[in-house]
Amino acid sequence: MPAAATGTVQIDTPEVRVTEWRLPVGSAIGHHRHEFDYVVVPITDGVLSVISASGSAQSPITAGQSYFRKAGVEHDVRNETSREIVFVEIELKR
């Protein structure tokens, strides 16, 4: 089982939750389902391994290049690279 990634909640209000995720080499966030629409803001470049019911995929991220996903996504996110990956996740609560 991979080591755990570290999620640090920076803001948590009725409107939004902002979490900084740090994924050391070989770590994983763990399987989860996104309850809210969310935006990811990569702080570092890297390639995340995303594991879902449909299989595993490599997801490159670029520092400063944000992306948006709808609620309902279920997956595990792992760092199978040779350096730490950091991103900020902004959940848009209803």
C-alpha positions in Angstrom: 0.0 0.0 0.0 1.4 3.4 -0.9 2.3 6.0 1.7 -0.4 8.6 2.4 -0.3 12.0 0.7 -0.8 15.0 2.9 -3.9 17.3 2.5 -3.8 20.6 4.5 -7.1 22.5 4.5 -6.4 26.2 4.2 -9.9 27.5 4.0 -13.2 25.8 4.8 -16.4 28.0 4.6 -20.0 27.2 3.6 -19.0 28.3 0.0 -15.6 26.8 -0.6 -12.9 24.4 0.7 -9.3 25.0 -0.3 -6.8 22.1 0.3 -3.1 22.0 -0.5 -2.1 18.4 -1.4 1.5 17.2 -1.1 2.2 13.9 -2.7 5.7 12.6 -1.8 7.3 10.0 -4.1 5.3 6.8 -3.9 2.3 8.3 -2.1 -1.4 8.2 -2.8 -4.4 10.3 -1.7 -6.6 7.1 -1.4 -9.8 6.2 -3.2 -12.4 9.0 -2.9 -15.5 10.5 -4.5 -15.7 14.2 -5.1 -18.9 15.6 -3.6 -18.5 19.0 -5.1 -17.3 20.6 -8.4 -13.7 21.5 -8.1 -10.7 23.3 -9.6 -7.1 22.0 -9.3 -4.2 24.5 -9.4 -0.9 22.6 -9.9 2.0 24.2 -8.0 4.6 21.8 -9.5 4.9 20.1 -12.8 4.4 16.3 -12.7 2.5 13.3 -13.9 -0.2 11.9 -11.6 -1.4 8.3 -11.9 -5.2 8.3 -11.7 -6.8 5.0 -10.8 -10.6 4.7 -11.4 -13.1 1.9 -12.1 -12.2 2.2 -15.8 -8.5 1.6 -15.2 -5.3 3.6 -14.7 -4.3 6.7 -16.6 -1.3 9.0 -16.6 -2.4 12.7 -16.1 0.3 15.3 -16.7 0.0 18.5 -14.8 1.8 21.8 -15.4 2.5 24.4 -12.7 -0.1 27.3 -12.9 -2.3 25.5 -15.5 -5.6 25.0 -13.6 -8.3 22.6 -14.6 -12.0 22.0 -13.6 -13.9 18.8 -12.9 -17.6 18.2 -12.0 -18.7 16.5 -8.8 -19.0 12.7 -8.8 -15.5 11.8 -9.9 -14.3 8.7 -8.1 -10.6 7.8 -8.2 -7.3 7.4 -6.4 -4.5 9.8 -7.2 -0.9 8.5 -6.9 2.6 9.9 -7.4 4.6 7.2 -9.1 7.3 9.7 -10.2 10.7 10.5 -8.8 9.8 13.9 -7.1 7.1 15.4 -4.9 4.0 16.7 -6.6 2.0 19.6 -5.1 -1.3 21.1 -6.1 -4.2 23.1 -4.5 -7.7 21.8 -4.8 -10.6 24.3 -4.6 -14.0 22.6 -3.9 -17.0 24.7 -4.8 -19.7 23.9 -2.3 -23.4 24.2 -3.1 
